[in-house]
Amino acid sequence: MNYLVQLTLANRPANPQEGVAFIEQFILPTLAQCKKLEAERKIVAGGPLSGAIALSLVLSAESVQELDSVISSLPVWPLMETTVTPLSTFDVRMQAVRARLQQLKAQGGAQ
């Protein structure tokens, strides 16, 4: 299953020294980890957001436990506000819409 994962930095570094440490300890290792996950096809789309300290990723995971493991493996994760949205597929949505269409027709909707 695919999930839209959005990570946004909760608090910016307060001074240049914190900024250097933040980049060295969190940003560069996170980007390297994301490249590895992309090569493993765990990250199937997305990337860093331009002009922001944020990531928007489509992750592929077989379970919620795997999803949690992948997200928490990112070095920057403890410093981020994270939102996860499960994604469906176009085929699954078409099936649901067709079923709803049949229900509406059966209730006397336009033919």
C-alpha positions as CSV (number, residue, x, y, z in Angstrom):
1,M,0.0,0.0,0.0
2,N,1.2,3.6,-0.6
3,Y,1.1,6.4,1.9
4,L,1.6,10.1,1.5
5,V,4.0,11.1,4.2
6,Q,4.6,14.8,4.9
7,L,7.3,15.9,7.3
8,T,7.7,19.5,8.3
9,L,10.4,20.9,10.7
10,A,8.8,21.8,14.0
11,N,11.5,24.4,15.1
12,R,14.2,26.0,13.1
13,P,17.8,26.2,14.5
14,A,18.2,29.3,16.6
15,N,21.7,30.3,15.5
16,P,24.4,29.4,13.0
17,Q,26.1,26.9,15.2
18,E,22.8,25.0,15.7
19,G,22.3,25.3,11.9
20,V,25.6,23.6,11.2
21,A,24.9,20.8,13.6
22,F,21.4,20.4,12.2
23,I,22.6,20.1,8.7
24,E,25.5,17.7,9.5
25,Q,23.6,15.5,12.0
26,F,20.1,15.5,10.5
27,I,19.6,16.9,7.0
28,L,22.5,15.3,5.1
29,P,22.0,11.9,6.7
30,T,18.2,12.1,6.1
31,L,18.8,12.9,2.4
32,A,21.2,10.0,2.1
33,Q,18.7,7.7,3.8
34,C,16.0,8.9,1.4
35,K,18.2,8.1,-1.6
36,K,18.7,4.6,-0.2
37,L,15.0,4.1,0.3
38,E,14.3,5.4,-3.2
39,A,16.8,2.9,-4.6
40,E,15.0,0.2,-2.6
41,R,11.6,1.4,-4.1
42,K,10.3,2.2,-0.6
43,I,10.0,5.8,-1.6
44,V,8.2,5.7,-4.9
45,A,7.6,9.5,-5.5
46,G,8.1,12.9,-3.9
47,G,11.1,14.6,-2.3
48,P,12.2,17.7,-0.5
49,L,9.9,20.7,-0.8
50,S,11.6,23.7,-2.5
51,G,12.1,26.6,-0.2
52,A,11.2,24.7,3.0
53,I,12.6,22.3,5.5
54,A,10.1,19.7,4.6
55,L,9.7,16.4,2.8
56,S,6.7,15.1,0.9
57,L,7.0,11.4,0.1
58,V,5.0,8.6,-1.3
59,L,6.1,5.5,0.7
60,S,5.3,1.9,-0.2
61,A,4.8,-0.4,2.8
62,E,3.3,-3.8,3.3
63,S,2.1,-2.9,6.8
64,V,1.7,0.0,9.3
65,Q,4.6,-1.4,11.2
66,E,6.8,-1.3,8.2
67,L,5.6,2.3,7.4
68,D,6.5,3.3,11.0
69,S,9.9,1.7,10.7
70,V,10.7,3.5,7.5
71,I,9.6,6.9,8.7
72,S,11.3,6.5,12.1
73,S,14.5,5.5,10.3
74,L,14.9,9.0,9.0
75,P,17.4,10.8,11.2
76,V,15.4,14.1,11.1
77,W,12.1,12.4,12.1
78,P,12.2,13.2,15.8
79,L,12.4,16.9,14.9
80,M,9.5,16.9,12.4
81,E,5.8,17.2,12.5
82,T,4.6,14.2,10.5
83,T,1.3,13.6,8.7
84,V,0.5,10.2,7.1
85,T,-2.3,9.7,4.6
86,P,-3.1,6.3,3.2
87,L,-3.6,6.3,-0.5
88,S,-6.0,4.1,-2.5
89,T,-5.6,3.2,-6.2
90,F,-7.5,4.5,-9.2
91,D,-8.9,1.0,-9.9
92,V,-10.2,0.7,-6.3
93,R,-11.8,4.1,-6.5
94,M,-13.4,3.3,-9.9
95,Q,-14.9,0.2,-8.4
96,A,-16.3,2.1,-5.4
97,V,-17.7,4.8,-7.7
98,R,-19.3,2.3,-10.0
99,A,-21.0,0.6,-7.1
100,R,-22.3,3.9,-5.8
101,L,-23.5,4.7,-9.3
102,Q,-25.5,1.5,-9.4
103,Q,-27.0,2.3,-6.0
104,L,-28.1,5.7,-7.2
105,K,-29.7,4.3,-10.3
106,A,-31.5,1.7,-8.3
107,Q,-32.9,4.6,-6.1
108,G,-34.4,6.2,-9.2
109,G,-31.5,8.4,-10.3
110,A,-31.1,9.4,-13.9
111,Q,-30.5,6.5,-16.3
